[in-house]
Each structure stands twice: as C-alpha cells, then as structure tokens.
Amino acid sequence: MRLSLMFGRRSTILFLVLVVLPLVLLAWLGSYLITDAAKRTDASMQAILAERLSSADYQLVHDLRQLTDQLDATGAGQATGEAAARELARHPWVARAWVIRGGTASEFPGPKVYESLVEVRPADRSQAIEAALARMDAPLPLASLTPGGGPPFVRITGSTVTAPPPDKTQSSWQTFVKLPGYHILEPLAGRKELMSGWHVGDSTFIYWHQVADGTLAVALMNAQQLMAGLFERLPHPGLEVPPGRMMLATFKGIPLHQWGKRLSGSEAPPAAHRTCTEPLSQWRLAYTPAHEEFPKPYLFPIALGISSGILLVLVVGWLYFHESAREISVAQQRVTFVNQISHELKTPLTNIRLYAEMASHRAEGQGDATMKRQLTVVGNEAQRLDRLIQNVLSLARQQRDKLTISPQPVVLDDIVTRAVEFWKPLLETKGFEIAVELAGPPVIQADPDAISQIVGNLISNVEKYASSGRYVGLRTEVADGAARLIVEDRGPGIPPGKRKAVFEPFERLRSDLNEGVSGTGIGLTISRELAQLHGGRLAVCPQYRDGARFILTLPLPPTPPS
C-alpha cells in the first residue's frame, strides 16, 4: 500500500535521525573521551617516570661526584705527580695510576689485578687529556650558576667548555672537567683547588688530577669495582622500590644493573628512557611499569555512561516506532472503514439520483415549478455527494497503487462544457460570473471520467474557497505541443509557501467551517494523480495575482505521418 511505502520512507529517515545518528555520535564521543583520558593518563605516567629516571640519574652522578671529591682529597696534599699517583693507587677502586714526566711514565699498580677491556696506554691517555686541557681557553663556570643548577661535570670540546646536549650517547674517548663550587665533601681549608675530572671511553673510566708541580696524576679505575660501588646505592635508600623494572644498560643495549619489584607486566618493552648525565652518557636508564602501577579508572565510568546513552536511544527509538506503527495501523483501519462506508453509500446514492430525476420529470410534466426546483436541488446535492465518494474511493485506490485510467479518444471542450452546464445553476445561484473560452484540440487520448473528475474538483474548489470573488473562468487551448485547461478565480489566492502543499492529502489552507464551506482535502491530490497517469501535470500558476489559477496540461496524441 502507498500508505505503508510512505511510512517506510519516512520511518527510514526518522530511524537515521533518531537512532543511527545519536548512536554514531555516542560512539564517537566514547572513543574521543577514552582517547583523551588515555592521553592524559599517559602524560601523567610519562611525567612520573621522567621524575623517577631523573632521580636515578641524579643518584649516579651524585655518587660519581662524591667519588671524585674523595680522589681529589687523596692526592691533594702531594707536591709531586709521582706522590699523588702513588696515593691514588692505594684506592680500592683504582686498577693502576701513573704520571708522565719528561716523556717517561711512572706507573703504580692498584690493590687488585684488573685487565681492562680496552687497551690503555698511559702516554696516549695522558697526552689526550693534556691536549684537551690546552684547548680550553674559557674559564670554568660555577656549578651553582649554570642553568637549573647544572651538572657537576662538563665536557671539553673545541676551545670551550660546554654542557652536554640531552640524550646524546658517547662512543669515543672524551674528557670531562669537574666544575668548582659543587663540593660534596668539605675541602681542606687554605688549599688551592686544581682542576680534576674524567677521561672516559667505552666502559673505561680514567680519573685525572692536576698536581701543583704541573703534572697530571692519572688513574685507571677498576670498572667492575666502580660500577658495583655506584650501583650499590640504587635505588636511593630513602626511596621506595618501584613496582616495575628499572634497567641500566650501555648505549649498545648491554644490561648493567636492574632493580625494582618486577611485578607482572614489567617484562614488556620499556615505557620511558633517559640517557645518563655526562660523564656517564654511555649508559641509558629505562623503566617498564607493572600492570597495576598505572591503572585506567576512566574506562568504567565512560563505558557505563556511553552504554546507558546507547540503551536510552534504543529504547526511545523502539517506543517511537512502536507507537508510530500502532498509529499507522489505526489509520489504515480508518481508511478501510471509510472505503467500506463509501462503497455502501454508492448504491443508495444511485437510487436517490435516479428517483430524484424521475420525480423531476414528473413534476415538469405536471407544471409544478416549486417541486421541480426542489428536486433539482436534491439531484445537485446527490451529485456533489457522489463526487466526494468518488474522490474517497480514488484516494483508496491510489494508496493501494491500484488507481488506473482507461484512455480513449475524447474531446476536451465537450467534457468542460458538460461540467460547466452541471455547475452553472449552483454557481449562478451564488452570484458567480462564469467565463468560458473553448479553443482546445479536436481530440485527445484520455479517460473521460477521470478528466471530468479533475474539472469537477477544480470548479468545486472555486465554489467553496473563492466565493468572495464571484468569478470563475475556464479556458482550453493548445500551447507548447500540449492541451491545456486553465481554471482561475478572483478569490483570496494561494500563498507562495502553500502552492505545493495544497496537493498533499488532507491539506487545506483553512480548516474552519467558513460560510458553510467544508471539504475533505483530497480533491487536488486525486486530480494531480489522475493528471500524472495521463502523462500530464496539474500545477498552480505562480504569476497569477488576482486569485488562484490552476493549469491542467495533457499530452496531445501523435500526429500520423502524411
């Protein structure tokens, strides 16, 4: 049925607007909220992990600076390089110490035998340190005056002393100098501090110290002892052991040390990295959090809210469509009921018209003018009722897609003439001026009953809704290769915004009962449908300003070849 198809199209649009669109928006909102919350959680996690890595890095450099101060104090009281080197060799973490004087190396072994992974030649290393110090022409800044408090060591590069860029690993020999003003151990009063620092290669640490006689006391550190001493205080005794895994490795990825509770989840790839501060920049810190260390509490409330919204949309959509389906069912039952009533009225109405016509002829034969006039009114009203019933039945057939026509050769002017003759008594009684101009084609292919119904509906609309103008004009013509019927009045007209709406079912410009005028609102709908079945069209003329003008356009039959 047409009604069901119309409801199906509208219900599809409403389903998209009321259900699908809100569901899509809710899904997008849920995805956005989860993504945003995940980003904020990840940012918070990265900030916490960065602080944790920074604390471990600070602890390593702090302990190395403390070791440097201890080594400085060991050789600080010695007047010659040999004496300073001899004292340095007694330190438990020193593998061997030496001093170069006049091209000759004086070496002193440490407490334990140690074989370095890299060949260390005392003369070469001392020469490299002296060359670096010779290039340094800028004064050393105070550690307390460097940005952010600054590192305790700086690298000598080119002709200046520069702080290292972040996350830059070290893969060759580099020389570092200790900054003054950063003492962890109190220096001895009255002693002049000479420069000291580190000369670092791949997993090799060499301590150097300037002696008062102008020589360099140099010590190769036992890397195993050095790392064991530095790692012993990781994590810091005052800090809680992290639940995940903290890993210290070389820049080549060789693990050196790890600590933490190492709970479930810490076997995954690290979530944060940090290169250690120079001179330990050949090492990298990495942390892998445990599963429960950074929970995601935002998932449940967001999922609950979005799920509730989706459920609400589905319930509202189901209620709406359930109610709409019920209303459509009721409307279809009403239409069916009206159709049945209309069919039932056809037979008695036909009898009324037949007997009214017979009585009218009898009254005319008897010369009873009053009876003749009264019976004429009965016949006209019966004809009006028959036209209304015909419109209702046509609408019902249209809704069932069963509205059909039977075209045959007809004369349009004859159909218009008969319609005018039928309506003329009623229109003249109401004071209408009737203007008829017939210049239609000789013949067209059309259903005479359908065309009569269209003309009757158009004249009926003038009689009901344009009675204030007291004018109706009908004109037939041939224009633009088509037959046209023009019906116009001088009533209130049709507003521009209603020129399409008047052809919708049950659409009326006014629904009140004005001067006894009422209607079903389906006449123009049926008329336009019948015109379209003929291959034509029925439309309102927008240029007419004196009232309303309807133009019925019908195709002409093809001209036979000569």
C-alpha positions as CSV (number, residue, x, y, z in Angstrom):
1,M,0.0,0.0,0.0
2,R,1.1,3.5,-0.8
3,L,0.5,4.5,2.9
4,S,2.9,1.8,4.0
5,L,5.5,2.8,1.5
6,M,5.2,6.4,2.5
7,F,5.6,5.4,6.2
8,G,8.5,3.2,5.3
9,R,10.4,6.0,3.6
10,R,9.7,8.4,6.5
11,S,10.4,5.8,9.1
12,T,13.8,5.2,7.5
13,I,14.7,8.9,7.7
14,L,13.4,9.1,11.3
15,F,15.4,5.9,12.1
16,L,18.6,7.5,10.8
17,V,17.9,10.8,12.7
18,L,16.6,9.4,16.0
19,V,18.6,6.2,16.3
20,V,21.6,5.9,14.0
21,L,22.8,9.5,14.2
22,P,22.7,9.5,18.1
23,L,24.4,6.1,18.2
24,V,27.2,7.3,15.9
25,L,27.6,10.5,18.0
26,L,27.7,8.5,21.2
27,A,30.3,6.0,19.7
28,W,32.4,9.0,18.6
29,L,32.0,10.7,22.0
30,G,33.0,7.5,23.8
31,S,36.1,7.0,21.5
32,Y,37.1,10.6,22.0
33,L,36.7,10.5,25.8
34,I,38.7,7.3,26.1
35,T,41.4,8.6,23.8
36,D,41.6,11.9,25.6
37,A,41.7,10.1,29.0
38,A,44.3,7.7,27.8
39,K,46.4,10.7,26.6
40,R,46.1,12.5,29.9
41,T,46.9,9.2,31.8
42,D,49.9,8.6,29.5
43,A,51.1,12.2,30.0
44,S,50.9,11.8,33.8
45,M,52.7,8.4,33.6
46,Q,55.5,9.9,31.5
47,A,55.9,12.8,34.0
48,I,56.1,10.3,36.9
49,L,58.5,8.1,35.0
50,A,60.7,11.0,33.9
51,E,61.0,12.1,37.6
52,R,61.8,8.5,38.6
53,L,64.5,8.2,35.9
54,S,65.9,11.7,36.8
55,S,66.2,10.7,40.4
56,A,68.2,7.5,39.5
57,D,70.4,9.6,37.1
58,Y,71.0,12.2,39.8
59,Q,71.9,9.5,42.3
60,L,74.5,8.0,39.9
61,V,76.1,11.4,39.0
62,H,76.0,12.4,42.7
63,D,77.9,9.3,43.8
64,L,80.4,9.8,41.0
65,R,81.0,13.4,42.1
66,Q,81.4,12.2,45.6
67,L,84.0,9.6,44.4
68,T,85.7,12.4,42.5
69,D,85.9,14.6,45.7
70,Q,87.4,11.6,47.5
71,L,90.0,11.0,44.9
72,D,90.8,14.8,44.9
73,A,91.3,14.7,48.6
74,T,93.6,11.6,48.2
75,G,96.2,13.4,46.1
76,A,95.5,17.0,47.3
77,G,98.4,17.0,49.8
78,Q,101.1,15.8,47.5
79,A,103.6,18.1,46.0
80,T,104.6,15.9,43.0
81,G,102.8,13.9,40.5
82,E,104.5,10.7,41.5
83,A,103.4,11.1,45.1
84,A,99.9,11.9,44.0
85,A,99.8,8.8,41.7
86,R,101.2,6.6,44.4
87,E,98.4,7.7,46.8
88,L,95.7,7.2,44.1
89,A,97.0,3.6,43.5
90,R,96.1,2.8,47.1
91,H,92.4,3.4,46.5
92,P,90.5,0.1,46.3
93,W,88.7,1.0,43.1
94,V,91.9,2.1,41.2
95,A,93.5,-0.5,38.9
96,R,96.7,1.4,38.3
97,A,97.9,5.0,38.4
98,W,100.6,6.9,36.6
99,V,102.3,10.2,35.9
100,I,104.2,11.3,32.8
101,R,107.3,13.4,33.3
102,G,109.8,14.1,30.5
103,G,108.1,11.5,28.3
104,T,108.6,8.8,30.8
105,A,105.6,7.1,32.6
106,S,105.8,6.2,36.2
107,E,103.2,3.6,36.9
108,F,101.8,2.3,40.2
109,P,99.6,-0.8,40.4
110,G,96.4,-0.8,42.3
111,P,95.3,-3.2,45.1
112,K,93.8,-5.7,42.7
113,V,94.8,-7.1,39.4
114,Y,92.5,-5.8,36.7
115,E,92.5,-6.2,32.9
116,S,90.7,-3.5,31.0
117,L,88.5,-4.5,28.1
118,V,90.2,-1.7,26.1
119,E,93.9,-1.3,25.8
120,V,95.0,1.7,27.8
121,R,98.4,3.2,27.0
122,P,99.3,5.7,29.8
123,A,101.3,8.0,27.5
124,D,98.5,8.2,24.9
125,R,95.8,8.9,27.5
126,S,97.8,11.5,29.4
127,Q,98.7,13.2,26.1
128,A,94.9,13.3,25.1
129,I,94.0,14.8,28.5
130,E,96.7,17.5,28.2
131,A,95.7,18.3,24.7
132,A,92.0,18.7,25.8
133,L,93.1,21.0,28.7
134,A,95.3,23.0,26.3
135,R,92.3,23.7,24.1
136,M,90.2,25.0,27.0
137,D,90.6,28.8,27.0
138,A,87.3,29.7,28.6
139,P,87.1,30.0,32.4
140,L,85.2,27.3,34.2
141,P,81.7,28.4,35.3
142,L,80.5,27.8,38.8
143,A,78.2,24.8,39.0
144,S,75.7,26.8,41.1
145,L,75.5,29.4,38.4
146,T,74.8,27.1,35.5
147,P,71.2,26.7,34.2
148,G,69.0,24.7,36.5
149,G,71.8,24.2,39.0
150,G,73.8,22.5,36.2
151,P,75.7,19.2,36.1
152,P,78.8,18.7,38.2
153,F,80.9,17.9,35.1
154,V,81.2,19.5,31.7
155,R,82.8,18.1,28.6
156,I,85.8,19.8,26.9
157,T,85.1,20.2,23.2
158,G,86.9,22.5,20.7
159,S,88.1,25.7,22.5
160,T,85.2,25.9,25.0
161,V,83.8,24.0,27.9
162,T,80.2,23.0,27.1
163,A,77.4,21.3,28.9
164,P,76.2,18.1,27.1
165,P,73.1,18.1,24.9
166,P,70.3,15.8,26.3
167,D,70.1,12.2,25.2
168,K,73.5,12.2,23.4
169,T,75.3,8.9,23.8
170,Q,79.1,8.7,24.0
171,S,81.1,6.2,21.8
172,S,84.7,7.6,21.8
173,W,87.2,9.0,24.3
174,Q,86.1,12.3,25.8
175,T,87.5,14.4,28.6
176,F,85.4,16.0,31.3
177,V,86.3,18.5,33.9
178,K,84.7,18.9,37.4
179,L,83.1,22.3,38.0
180,P,84.1,24.2,41.1
181,G,81.5,25.2,43.7
182,Y,79.8,21.8,43.8
183,H,81.7,20.2,46.7
184,I,80.0,17.3,48.5
185,L,83.0,16.8,50.8
186,E,84.2,19.9,52.5
187,P,87.6,20.9,51.0
188,L,90.6,21.4,53.4
189,A,90.9,25.0,54.4
190,G,93.6,27.0,52.8
191,R,94.3,24.6,49.9
192,K,94.1,25.8,46.4
193,E,91.9,23.6,44.2
194,L,93.4,22.4,41.0
195,M,91.3,21.0,38.1
196,S,90.4,17.4,38.0
197,G,87.9,15.3,36.1
198,W,87.4,12.1,34.0
199,H,88.6,10.8,30.7
200,V,86.0,8.3,29.6
201,G,85.9,5.7,26.8
202,D,83.8,2.6,26.0
203,S,83.2,1.1,29.5
204,T,86.6,2.6,30.6
205,F,86.9,5.3,33.3
206,I,90.2,7.2,33.9
207,Y,90.4,9.8,36.6
208,W,92.9,12.7,36.2
209,H,94.0,15.4,38.6
210,Q,96.4,18.4,38.2
211,V,99.2,18.5,40.7
212,A,101.0,21.6,42.0
213,D,104.2,20.8,40.0
214,G,102.3,21.0,36.7
215,T,102.0,17.3,36.1
216,L,98.9,15.1,35.8
217,A,98.2,12.3,38.2
218,V,96.1,9.8,36.2
219,A,94.3,6.6,37.5
220,L,92.6,3.9,35.5
221,M,89.6,2.8,37.5
222,N,88.6,-0.9,38.0
223,A,85.3,-0.7,36.1
224,Q,83.8,-3.6,38.0
225,Q,84.6,-2.0,41.3
226,L,83.4,1.4,40.1
227,M,80.1,0.1,38.8
228,A,79.5,-2.1,41.9
229,G,80.1,1.0,44.1
230,L,77.7,3.2,42.1
231,F,75.0,0.5,41.7
232,E,75.1,-0.3,45.4
233,R,73.0,2.8,46.3
234,L,70.4,2.1,43.6
235,P,67.7,2.8,44.3
236,H,68.3,5.5,46.8
237,P,67.9,4.2,50.4
238,G,65.3,6.8,51.1
239,L,63.1,6.0,48.1
240,E,60.5,3.2,47.7
241,V,61.4,0.4,45.4
242,P,59.4,0.8,42.2
243,P,56.8,-1.9,41.4
244,G,58.1,-2.3,37.8
245,R,61.6,-2.8,36.5
246,M,64.3,-0.1,36.2
247,M,67.1,-1.1,33.9
248,L,70.6,0.4,33.4
249,A,72.4,-0.6,30.2
250,T,75.1,0.6,27.9
251,F,74.1,2.6,24.8
252,K,74.7,-0.7,22.9
253,G,71.9,-2.3,25.0
254,I,74.1,-4.5,27.2
255,P,72.4,-4.7,30.7
256,L,74.5,-3.5,33.6
257,H,72.1,-3.4,36.5
258,Q,68.4,-3.6,37.2
259,W,66.2,-3.2,40.3
260,G,62.5,-2.9,41.2
261,K,59.8,-5.4,42.4
262,R,59.4,-6.5,38.8
263,L,55.8,-7.4,39.1
264,S,53.5,-8.7,36.3
265,G,53.8,-6.6,33.2
266,S,57.4,-5.4,33.7
267,E,58.6,-7.9,31.0
268,A,57.1,-5.6,28.3
269,P,59.2,-3.1,26.4
270,P,60.2,0.0,28.4
271,A,57.8,2.9,28.6
272,A,60.4,5.6,29.3
273,H,64.1,6.1,28.6
274,R,66.8,8.6,29.7
275,T,70.4,8.9,28.8
276,C,72.5,9.4,31.9
277,T,74.2,12.8,32.5
278,E,77.8,13.1,31.4
279,P,80.3,11.7,32.0
280,L,78.0,8.6,32.3
281,S,76.3,9.3,28.9
282,Q,77.4,5.9,27.6
283,W,74.7,4.5,29.9
284,R,70.9,4.6,29.5
285,L,68.2,4.2,32.0
286,A,64.9,2.6,31.1
287,Y,61.8,1.8,33.1
288,T,59.0,-0.7,32.4
289,P,55.9,-0.2,34.6
290,A,53.9,-3.0,36.1
291,H,50.3,-3.7,35.0
292,E,48.7,-2.3,38.2
293,E,51.1,0.6,38.5
294,F,49.1,2.9,36.2
295,P,45.5,1.7,36.2
296,K,42.9,3.0,33.8
297,P,40.0,4.0,36.1
298,Y,38.4,6.1,33.4
299,L,37.3,3.1,31.3
300,F,34.4,2.0,33.5
301,P,32.6,5.4,34.0
302,I,33.0,6.3,30.3
303,A,31.8,2.8,29.2
304,L,28.9,3.0,31.7
305,G,27.8,6.4,30.5
306,I,28.0,5.6,26.8
307,S,26.3,2.3,27.3
308,S,23.5,4.0,29.2
309,G,23.1,6.6,26.4
310,I,23.0,3.9,23.7
311,L,20.4,1.9,25.7
312,L,18.3,5.0,26.2
313,V,18.5,5.9,22.4
314,L,17.4,2.3,21.5
315,V,14.5,2.3,24.0
316,V,13.3,5.7,22.8
317,G,13.6,4.6,19.2
318,W,11.7,1.4,19.8
319,L,9.0,3.2,21.7
320,Y,8.7,5.8,18.9
321,F,8.5,3.3,16.1
322,H,6.2,1.0,18.1
323,E,3.8,3.9,18.6
324,S,4.1,5.1,15.0
325,A,3.3,1.6,13.8
326,R,0.3,1.5,16.0
327,E,-0.9,4.8,14.7
328,I,-0.4,3.7,11.1
329,S,-2.3,0.6,11.8
330,V,-5.2,2.6,13.2
331,A,-5.1,5.0,10.3
332,Q,-5.2,2.1,7.8
333,Q,-8.2,0.7,9.7
334,R,-9.9,4.0,9.5
335,V,-9.2,4.3,5.8
336,T,-10.5,0.8,5.3
337,F,-13.6,1.7,7.2
338,V,-14.2,4.8,5.2
339,N,-13.8,2.9,2.0
340,Q,-16.3,0.3,3.1
341,I,-18.8,3.0,4.0
342,S,-18.2,4.8,0.7
343,H,-18.9,1.6,-1.2
344,E,-22.0,1.0,0.9
345,L,-23.2,4.6,0.1
346,K,-22.8,4.2,-3.7
347,T,-25.9,2.0,-4.2
348,P,-28.4,4.1,-2.2
349,L,-27.0,7.3,-3.6
350,T,-27.5,6.0,-7.2
351,N,-31.1,5.2,-6.3
352,I,-31.6,8.7,-4.8
353,R,-30.3,10.3,-8.0
354,L,-32.4,8.0,-10.2
355,Y,-35.7,8.6,-8.3
356,A,-35.0,12.3,-8.0
357,E,-34.6,12.6,-11.7
358,M,-37.8,10.6,-12.3
359,A,-39.7,12.8,-9.9
360,S,-38.2,15.9,-11.5
361,H,-39.5,14.8,-15.0
362,R,-43.0,14.1,-13.5
363,A,-43.1,17.5,-11.8
364,E,-42.1,19.2,-15.0
365,G,-44.8,17.3,-16.8
366,Q,-47.4,18.4,-14.2
367,G,-46.1,22.0,-14.4
368,D,-45.2,22.1,-10.7
369,A,-42.2,24.6,-10.7
370,T,-41.7,24.5,-7.0
371,M,-41.4,20.7,-6.9
372,K,-39.1,20.9,-10.0
373,R,-36.8,23.3,-8.2
374,Q,-36.7,21.3,-5.0
375,L,-35.9,18.1,-6.9
376,T,-33.2,19.8,-8.8
377,V,-31.5,20.8,-5.5
378,V,-31.8,17.2,-4.4
379,G,-30.2,16.0,-7.6
380,N,-27.3,18.5,-7.4
381,E,-26.6,17.6,-3.8
382,A,-26.7,13.9,-4.7
383,Q,-24.2,14.6,-7.5
384,R,-21.9,16.5,-5.0
385,L,-22.1,13.6,-2.6
386,D,-21.3,11.2,-5.4
387,R,-18.2,13.2,-6.4
388,L,-17.0,13.2,-2.8
389,I,-17.4,9.5,-2.6
390,Q,-15.6,9.1,-5.9
391,N,-12.7,11.1,-4.5
392,V,-12.5,8.9,-1.4
393,L,-12.5,5.7,-3.5
394,S,-9.9,7.1,-5.8
395,L,-7.7,8.0,-2.9
396,A,-8.1,4.5,-1.5
397,R,-7.1,3.0,-4.9
398,Q,-4.1,5.4,-5.0
399,Q,-2.9,4.2,-1.6
400,R,-3.2,0.7,-2.8
401,D,-1.3,1.6,-6.1
402,K,-4.4,0.5,-8.0
403,L,-5.5,3.9,-9.4
404,T,-5.9,3.3,-13.1
405,I,-7.3,5.0,-16.2
406,S,-8.8,3.8,-19.5
407,P,-7.7,6.3,-22.2
408,Q,-9.8,6.7,-25.3
409,P,-10.3,9.5,-27.9
410,V,-12.3,12.3,-26.3
411,V,-12.9,16.0,-26.9
412,L,-11.7,18.1,-24.1
413,D,-14.0,21.0,-24.9
414,D,-17.1,18.7,-24.6
415,I,-16.0,17.5,-21.2
416,V,-15.5,21.1,-20.0
417,T,-18.9,22.1,-21.5
418,R,-20.8,19.3,-19.6
419,A,-19.0,20.2,-16.4
420,V,-20.0,23.9,-16.7
421,E,-23.6,23.0,-17.5
422,F,-23.7,20.8,-14.4
423,W,-22.2,23.5,-12.1
424,K,-23.9,26.5,-13.8
425,P,-27.2,26.5,-11.7
426,L,-25.3,26.4,-8.4
427,L,-22.8,29.0,-9.4
428,E,-25.4,31.4,-10.7
429,T,-27.4,31.0,-7.6
430,K,-24.3,32.2,-5.6
431,G,-23.8,35.1,-7.9
432,F,-20.8,33.8,-9.8
433,E,-19.8,35.2,-13.2
434,I,-18.8,32.3,-15.5
435,A,-16.4,33.0,-18.3
436,V,-15.7,30.1,-20.8
437,E,-13.3,30.2,-23.7
438,L,-13.0,26.9,-25.6
439,A,-10.1,26.5,-28.1
440,G,-8.9,23.0,-27.2
441,P,-7.6,20.4,-29.6
442,P,-10.1,18.3,-31.7
443,V,-9.3,15.1,-29.8
444,I,-7.0,13.8,-27.1
445,Q,-6.4,10.4,-25.6
446,A,-7.8,10.5,-22.1
447,D,-10.2,8.8,-19.6
448,P,-13.4,10.9,-19.8
449,D,-14.4,10.0,-16.3
450,A,-11.0,11.0,-14.9
451,I,-10.9,14.3,-16.8
452,S,-14.5,15.0,-15.6
453,Q,-13.4,14.3,-12.0
454,I,-10.5,16.7,-12.4
455,V,-12.6,19.5,-13.8
456,G,-15.3,19.0,-11.2
457,N,-12.8,19.1,-8.4
458,L,-11.3,22.4,-9.7
459,I,-14.7,24.1,-10.1
460,S,-15.8,22.7,-6.7
461,N,-12.7,24.4,-5.1
462,V,-13.7,27.7,-6.7
463,E,-17.2,27.4,-5.4
464,K,-16.1,26.6,-1.9
465,Y,-12.9,28.6,-1.3
466,A,-13.2,31.6,-3.8
467,S,-16.8,32.6,-3.4
468,S,-15.8,36.1,-2.3
469,G,-14.5,36.8,-5.9
470,R,-17.8,35.8,-7.5
471,Y,-15.9,34.8,-10.7
472,V,-14.8,31.5,-12.3
473,G,-13.0,31.3,-15.7
474,L,-12.4,28.2,-17.8
475,R,-10.2,28.2,-20.9
476,T,-8.9,25.5,-23.1
477,E,-6.1,25.9,-25.5
478,V,-3.2,24.3,-27.3
479,A,0.2,25.5,-26.3
480,D,3.8,24.2,-26.5
481,G,2.6,21.0,-28.1
482,A,0.1,20.1,-25.3
483,A,-3.6,20.6,-24.5
484,R,-4.2,22.9,-21.5
485,L,-7.2,23.6,-19.3
486,I,-6.9,26.8,-17.2
487,V,-9.3,27.3,-14.3
488,E,-9.0,30.6,-12.4
489,D,-10.8,32.7,-9.8
490,R,-10.6,36.0,-8.1
491,G,-10.6,34.8,-4.5
492,P,-8.0,35.2,-1.8
493,G,-5.5,33.1,-3.8
494,I,-2.8,30.6,-2.5
495,P,0.2,31.8,-0.6
496,P,3.6,31.0,-2.3
497,G,4.6,28.7,0.5
498,K,1.4,26.6,0.1
499,R,1.5,26.1,-3.7
500,K,3.0,22.6,-3.4
501,A,1.3,21.7,-0.1
502,V,-2.2,22.1,-1.5
503,F,-1.6,18.9,-3.5
504,E,-0.8,16.8,-0.4
505,P,-3.5,14.6,1.1
506,F,-5.8,16.2,3.6
507,E,-4.0,19.6,3.2
508,R,-6.3,22.6,3.4
509,L,-5.4,26.3,3.6
510,R,-8.2,26.8,6.2
511,S,-9.7,24.1,8.4
512,D,-12.5,26.1,9.8
513,L,-16.1,26.0,8.6
514,N,-16.3,29.3,6.8
515,E,-19.7,30.3,5.5
516,G,-20.8,26.7,5.5
517,V,-17.7,25.6,3.5
518,S,-16.0,22.3,4.3
519,G,-14.0,19.8,2.4
520,T,-12.0,16.6,2.7
521,G,-8.7,18.0,1.4
522,I,-8.2,15.2,-1.1
523,G,-9.7,16.6,-4.3
524,L,-6.5,18.2,-5.6
525,T,-4.4,15.2,-4.6
526,I,-6.6,12.9,-6.7
527,S,-6.7,15.4,-9.5
528,R,-2.9,15.7,-9.7
529,E,-2.5,11.9,-9.6
530,L,-5.0,11.5,-12.4
531,A,-3.2,14.1,-14.5
532,Q,0.1,12.3,-14.0
533,L,-1.4,9.0,-15.0
534,H,-2.3,10.7,-18.3
535,G,1.3,11.8,-18.7
536,G,0.4,15.4,-17.8
537,R,0.6,17.6,-14.8
538,L,-1.6,19.9,-12.7
539,A,0.1,22.9,-11.1
540,V,-0.6,26.4,-9.6
541,C,0.4,29.3,-11.8
542,P,2.8,31.5,-9.7
543,Q,2.4,34.6,-12.0
544,Y,-1.3,35.0,-11.4
545,R,-2.0,37.6,-8.8
546,D,-5.8,38.1,-8.9
547,G,-6.7,34.9,-7.2
548,A,-5.8,31.3,-7.9
549,R,-5.1,29.8,-11.3
550,F,-4.7,26.0,-11.9
551,I,-3.3,24.8,-15.2
552,L,-4.0,21.2,-16.3
553,T,-1.6,20.1,-19.1
554,L,-2.3,17.0,-21.1
555,P,-0.2,15.5,-23.9
556,L,-1.6,15.6,-27.5
557,P,-1.8,12.3,-29.5
558,P,1.0,11.9,-32.0
559,T,0.2,13.3,-35.5
560,P,0.0,10.5,-38.1
561,P,2.5,10.8,-40.9
562,S,1.1,12.3,-44.1
